[in-house]
Amino acid sequence: MKAVVLREVGGDLALEEWPDPSGIVVDVKAAGINFADVLVRRGLYPQMPTLPYVLGMEVAGLLNGRPVAAFAHAAGGYAERVEVNPGFVFDLPEGASFAAGAAFLTTYLTAHIPLSLAHRAETVLVHAGAGGVGAAAIQLAKRRGAYVIATASTPEKREWAGGRGADDVRGYDEIDDLHVDLVLDSVGGKVFTRSLPLLNPLGTIVAIGFADGLWRDPSVQWLVGRNASVVGVYLNRLVKLQPDYVRACAEELLELWRRGEIDPPIGATFPLADARDAHALIEARRHVGKVVLEA
Ligand SMILES: NC(=O)c1ccc[n+]([C@@H]2O[C@H](COP(=O)([O-])OP(=O)(O)OC[C@H]3O[C@@H](n4cnc5c(N)ncnc54)[C@H](OP(=O)(O)O)[C@@H]3O)[C@@H](O)[C@H]2O)c1
């Protein structure tokens, strides 16, 4: 079969012959690109895989003719076929596109889990609101009745985040006057630090990603003094260690999708053979929503 193979850190993403997978195999129709894939390509992911390697941890496609969305067993989604994790294969809602299926699981689960666990979330700040996880977070927070402020780097991205339902959209340097109950932060670095003083008493900041650099820890003394908390979310580890919980969350989200209350945020699609262009778009920080490869 054909697969997009990464042979060296920073290297090309070329479509090549690759051994067929075994186990429970999905015929891939669409593969979601996650920011983590970009970090792996650039050698910046904390747990680097051994190369050569086929990226892609979520796909949509056909399992014995049945349209499904699924997590890969161990990456390999940028390919014509992939072995999937049997515990994380879900029927697509009727009429859903494969691209939407590949844009669903990671984005919504990563946003849903901290939102559903939050003590209070009347006012929610979503960083990188025009990204994949951010766009899902805006929709889910609005559904819960929150007032949602989203950040993004350009006017075009802010407009797009507004179109996803954010009540207020801002640049990262325009947030200092905010008071919020919950921050969903997939940016990290200085944005994370700058967000800490915005928390209302009993507020929470959720560390999701470090697109702009690793986090500088707030001191426990500061957290106690401010009645604030920091929560970390790492979906891959939850999938491994709390699979029943994650599956139940996915079923809940699928039901929302079936009822038309959420719709996966596809920003762009590329043929599998153009994976390098899709990564270039994300690395140039020019994408909105989720970028999907179509096989
Ligand atoms: N913890 C988990 O389990 C988990 C699961 C999924 C994703 N994540 C993380 O959550 C984040 C969002 O994931 P995603 O796949 O949906 O990606 P994404 O949001 O579509 O893309 C990353 C976003 O980060 C923003 N950004 C801010 N500073 C950046 C910088 N210096 N370089 C590049 N981008 C920068 C960009 O938006 P602006 O241009 O508007 O700033 C960009 O849209 C990523 O950090 C990812 O690794 C974590």
The ligand as an SDF file (V2000), in Angstrom:
LIG
                    3D

 48 52  0  0  0  0  0  0  0  0999 V2000
   -3.0970   17.5430   25.4880 N   0  0  0  0  0  0  0  0  0  0  0  0
   -3.6790   16.8460   24.5290 C   0  0  0  0  0  0  0  0  0  0  0  0
   -4.1140   15.7150   24.7020 O   0  0  0  0  0  0  0  0  0  0  0  0
   -3.8040   17.4690   23.1910 C   0  0  0  0  0  0  0  0  0  0  0  0
   -4.6640   16.9320   22.2240 C   0  0  0  0  0  0  0  0  0  0  0  0
   -4.7790   17.5970   20.9960 C   0  0  0  0  0  0  0  0  0  0  0  0
   -4.0350   18.7360   20.7630 C   0  0  0  0  0  0  0  0  0  0  0  0
   -3.1940   19.1950   21.7260 N   0  0  0  0  0  0  0  0  0  0  0  0
   -2.4450   20.4180   21.5440 C   0  0  0  0  0  0  0  0  0  0  0  0
   -3.3890   21.4590   21.4320 O   0  0  0  0  0  0  0  0  0  0  0  0
   -2.9510   22.4200   20.4980 C   0  0  0  0  0  0  0  0  0  0  0  0
   -3.9730   22.5340   19.4070 C   0  0  0  0  0  0  0  0  0  0  0  0
   -3.9420   21.3540   18.6220 O   0  0  0  0  0  0  0  0  0  0  0  0
   -4.5440   21.3470   17.1580 P   0  0  0  0  0  0  0  0  0  0  0  0
   -4.0990   20.0820   16.5260 O   0  0  0  0  0  0  0  0  0  0  0  0
   -5.9750   21.6750   17.2220 O   0  0  0  0  0  0  0  0  0  0  0  0
   -3.7130   22.5160   16.4710 O   0  0  0  0  0  0  0  0  0  0  0  0
   -4.2140   23.9370   15.9790 P   0  0  0  0  0  0  0  0  0  0  0  0
   -4.8580   24.6500   17.0970 O   0  0  0  0  0  0  0  0  0  0  0  0
   -5.0450   23.7280   14.7590 O   0  0  0  0  0  0  0  0  0  0  0  0
   -2.8570   24.6320   15.6020 O   0  0  0  0  0  0  0  0  0  0  0  0
   -2.0430   25.2020   16.5720 C   0  0  0  0  0  0  0  0  0  0  0  0
   -2.4910   26.6360   16.8440 C   0  0  0  0  0  0  0  0  0  0  0  0
   -1.6320   27.1990   17.7840 O   0  0  0  0  0  0  0  0  0  0  0  0
   -1.5870   28.5870   17.5810 C   0  0  0  0  0  0  0  0  0  0  0  0
   -0.2330   29.0660   17.8730 N   0  0  0  0  0  0  0  0  0  0  0  0
    0.0910   29.9180   18.8530 C   0  0  0  0  0  0  0  0  0  0  0  0
    1.3920   30.1360   18.8640 N   0  0  0  0  0  0  0  0  0  0  0  0
    1.9260   29.4100   17.8610 C   0  0  0  0  0  0  0  0  0  0  0  0
    3.2450   29.2510   17.3540 C   0  0  0  0  0  0  0  0  0  0  0  0
    4.2890   29.8860   17.9050 N   0  0  0  0  0  0  0  0  0  0  0  0
    3.4290   28.4380   16.2990 N   0  0  0  0  0  0  0  0  0  0  0  0
    2.3940   27.7890   15.7300 C   0  0  0  0  0  0  0  0  0  0  0  0
    1.1100   27.9080   16.1680 N   0  0  0  0  0  0  0  0  0  0  0  0
    0.8980   28.7160   17.2200 C   0  0  0  0  0  0  0  0  0  0  0  0
   -2.0000   28.8530   16.1370 C   0  0  0  0  0  0  0  0  0  0  0  0
   -3.1250   29.7290   16.1320 O   0  0  0  0  0  0  0  0  0  0  0  0
   -2.8770   31.3270   16.0600 P   0  0  0  0  0  0  0  0  0  0  0  0
   -2.0840   31.5810   14.8030 O   0  0  0  0  0  0  0  0  0  0  0  0
   -4.2400   31.8810   16.0310 O   0  0  0  0  0  0  0  0  0  0  0  0
   -2.1140   31.6740   17.2860 O   0  0  0  0  0  0  0  0  0  0  0  0
   -2.4380   27.5020   15.6130 C   0  0  0  0  0  0  0  0  0  0  0  0
   -3.6740   27.5710   15.0010 O   0  0  0  0  0  0  0  0  0  0  0  0
   -1.5650   21.9640   20.0410 C   0  0  0  0  0  0  0  0  0  0  0  0
   -0.6140   22.5850   20.8640 O   0  0  0  0  0  0  0  0  0  0  0  0
   -1.6060   20.4740   20.2800 C   0  0  0  0  0  0  0  0  0  0  0  0
   -0.3340   19.9130   20.4280 O   0  0  0  0  0  0  0  0  0  0  0  0
   -3.0690   18.5910   22.9140 C   0  0  0  0  0  0  0  0  0  0  0  0
  1  2  1  0
  2  3  2  0
  2  4  1  0
  4  5  1  0
  4 48  2  0
  5  6  2  0
  6  7  1  0
  7  8  2  0
  8  9  1  0
  8 48  1  0
  9 10  1  0
  9 46  1  0
 10 11  1  0
 11 12  1  0
 11 44  1  0
 12 13  1  0
 13 14  1  0
 14 15  2  0
 14 16  1  0
 14 17  1  0
 17 18  1  0
 18 19  2  0
 18 20  1  0
 18 21  1  0
 21 22  1  0
 22 23  1  0
 23 24  1  0
 23 42  1  0
 24 25  1  0
 25 26  1  0
 25 36  1  0
 26 27  1  0
 26 35  1  0
 27 28  2  0
 28 29  1  0
 29 30  1  0
 29 35  2  0
 30 31  1  0
 30 32  2  0
 32 33  1  0
 33 34  2  0
 34 35  1  0
 36 37  1  0
 36 42  1  0
 37 38  1  0
 38 39  2  0
 38 40  1  0
 38 41  1  0
 42 43  1  0
 44 45  1  0
 44 46  1  0
 46 47  1  0
M  CHG  2   8   1  16  -1
M  END
$$$$
